Amino acid sequence: ARVQCAEVWCEMTPEFFREYLRSKSAHQNLLCVMNPSKFRSCEYLLRFHEERGDKVIVFSDDVFALKKYAKKLKRPMIYGATSQNERMIWLNEFKTSGSHNTIFISRVGDTSIDLPEANVIIQIAFQGSSRRQEAQRLGRILRPKARATEGPNAFFYTLVSRDTREVYFSRGRQQFLVDQGYAFQVIQSGLLLGNNDPANPLAYSERSEQLELLAEVLAVNADAIRDELDKEDAAARDPDHADVGVGGSSSGGAWGGGVGSGGGR
């Protein structure tokens, strides 16, 4: 595969950045991931690559963000609490269906899920400066691709909220890619969002929507954030014995936002 690696710099909205400066670590991380500019950049990239017929994996180490993105964008998701049966259903859909071209996955997918069909990775939340995680995720799209093109046929994006701790962490990951000899570029989120069709607006384009989202983020309990991360760590270490409680099939599971509403492209 010929991989193009890119870092998308996403401006923090004024309200999110103000709360970021006031908040403690757990909420700072969540504010970075839920930054409306990052959310909209992710949605823009999904639309772009799905229209090309690409297969996209969106990685998020933060489970709250994973659920929020997947449900809002009506795409399937897999995380530590997803039942084994549900995992197999969505993985098979991703591999064989032309209508399910995107899947959201937590860190449990770093080592335990094999999706050779994928040719696009989008990271919205990541584990510090971990080069190991960067290598694991990049490896998902390095296999030979059937599509013959002159330029890149695989794409690896990391979405970073500007002027936050994510910038510091991204430097180590970025250097790893450069050291490995991959082509690398920086994209300003404003350039992406400026290309979007006004007739088909992206989520959280309106300030009122952004403020509602901010209120949701600030209402999340910091202990709950840490508990979710601990569960994901345990599931990532032992994927065959992941907890099947929260968010399994009985709760609407991976789709949350309605599988039949035409969103699962």
C-alpha positions, -999 to 999 in steps of 0.1 A, spaced: 0 0 0 11 36 -7 1 55 24 -5 92 28 -2 103 65 -18 136 76 -24 155 108 -55 176 108 -52 206 130 -86 214 144 -92 248 160 -110 247 194 -142 266 195 -140 295 220 -164 280 245 -147 246 244 -112 262 248 -124 283 277 -136 252 295 -104 234 286 -83 260 304 -105 257 335 -107 219 336 -87 191 351 -70 164 331 -98 139 325 -122 166 312 -94 183 292 -89 151 273 -127 148 266 -130 184 256 -102 179 230 -119 149 215 -154 164 215 -142 197 200 -169 205 174 -142 214 148 -127 179 152 -161 163 151 -170 181 119 -136 173 103 -141 136 111 -176 137 95 -162 155 64 -134 129 60 -160 101 64 -182 115 36 -152 121 13 -138 86 17 -171 68 17 -180 85 -16 -147 71 -30 -157 36 -19 -130 34 7 -132 14 39 -127 35 70 -118 27 106 -122 55 131 -102 49 163 -110 65 197 -94 56 230 -121 76 247 -153 55 250 -177 85 257 -164 101 225 -166 68 206 -203 64 215 -212 100 208 -195 101 174 -209 67 163 -244 74 174 -245 109 160 -231 98 126 -251 66 126 -222 43 121 -215 10 139 -190 8 168 -171 -19 187 -156 -14 221 -148 -35 252 -185 -40 262 -197 -51 228 -207 -87 227 -187 -112 207 -218 -119 185 -223 -83 178 -187 -78 169 -188 -106 144 -219 -92 128 -204 -57 123 -170 -69 112 -186 -92 86 -208 -63 74 -177 -41 71 -158 -67 52 -185 -78 28 -211 -51 25 -209 -21 2 -233 -1 24 -213 -3 57 -179 13 49 -171 28 82 -167 14 117 -158 31 150 -134 11 172 -119 17 207 -84 6 217 -96 -30 217 -90 -29 180 -53 -21 183 -43 -57 183 -74 -80 184 -94 -71 153 -83 -80 117 -97 -59 89 -75 -61 59 -101 -45 37 -96 -11 55 -76 15 36 -84 46 57 -76 52 94 -89 83 113 -77 87 149 -99 110 170 -85 100 204 -51 83 211 -28 71 238 -4 99 245 28 98 224 27 60 220 47 50 190 36 14 195 0 23 191 8 44 161 26 14 145 -3 -10 153 -29 13 138 -8 22 107 -2 -15 102 -40 -20 96 -37 -3 62 -3 -14 50 -14 -46 32 -14 -46 -6 -46 -29 -20 -66 -41 -50 -73 -6 -62 -47 5 -87 -40 42 -86 -11 65 -94 -12 82 -60 -18 70 -24 -43 42 -20 -43 42 18 -47 72 42 -38 77 78 -53 107 96 -48 120 131 -72 147 142 -56 171 168 -72 200 187 -49 230 184 -33 247 214 -40 217 237 -20 188 252 -29 168 221 -4 188 201 24 178 225 15 141 223 11 142 185 47 153 180 61 120 191 37 100 169 43 123 140 81 118 143 76 81 143 59 83 109 86 106 95 113 83 108 96 54 90 98 73 58 61 80 52 49 110 34 34 134 59 14 166 57 -5 190 80 -40 200 70 -59 229 86 -94 219 95 -107 252 81 -97 241 46 -117 209 49 -147 225 64 -147 253 38 -151 227 11 -183 212 26 -216 216 7 -237 242 25 -268 222 14 -256 193 34 -243 208 67 -221 189 90 -231 181 126 -225 208 152 -223 236 127 -246 258 147 -234 275 179 -265 263 198 -256 227 189 -221 232 201 -232 246 234 -255 217 240 -226 193 233 -204 213 257 -230 209 284 -231 171 278 -193 169 281 -191 189 313 -218 168 328 -197 136 324 -183 124 358 -145 123 358 -146 90 378 -168 75 351 -143 85 324 -115 68 343 -136 37 349 -144 34 312 -107 37 304 -98 10 329 -124 -13 313 -111 -7 279 -75 -14 290 -87 -47 305 -106 -56 274 -77 -47 252 -54 -70 272 -79 -99 271 -103 -94 242 -117 -129 244 -131 -122 279 -143 -86 275 -172 -74 297 -204 -78 277 -225 -56 300 -226 -20 290 -239 -12 255 -244 -47 243 -271 -57 217 -299 -54 242 -293 -17 247 -293 -8 210 -256 -15 211 -235 -4 183 -260 17 165 -278 37 192 -289 62 166 -310 39 145 -296 14 121 -324 17 96 -322 54 91 -299 52 61 -268 64 78 -246 33 79 -228 38 47 
